[in-house]
Amino acid sequence: MIVTTSQLASYDQVKEMILERGVMGDGIGTHVTASFAAGFVAAVTSNPIDVIKTRVMNMNVEPGAAAPYSGALNCAVKTVRAEGVMALYKGFIPTISRQGPFTVVLFVTLEQVRKLLKDL
């Protein structure tokens, strides 16, 4: 949900800014640029949630002992206190490497389908 929301909002916003400022015309270059920006925003917003989710899912709970984390918020607080805020961005390069190209293909395809349907 966070990935999709951030992709959709940031794609339209970046595309609108590019067109309003006259940086590029409404074409493939604009769509690729706005798409990659949307993928970057999606990675920035979703990576901390993915890190926390992964840590909670992979925590090792010994029988009779307290769990390392009582929940997602507790995991986030403990992670930031122990390792700093940037710990929430571990794995960012793989995330952007996956989301960037996917988002570009998604939105460039969407724009081409829009153009095709508009011409009908």
Secondary structure, DSSP 4 states (H G I P E B T S, - for coil): -HHHHHHHHHHHHHHHHHHHTTSS-SSHHHHHHHHHHHHHHHHHHHHHHHHHHHHHHH----TTS--S-SSHHHHHHHHHHHH-GGGGGTTHHHHHHHHHHHHHHHHHHHHHHHHHHHT-
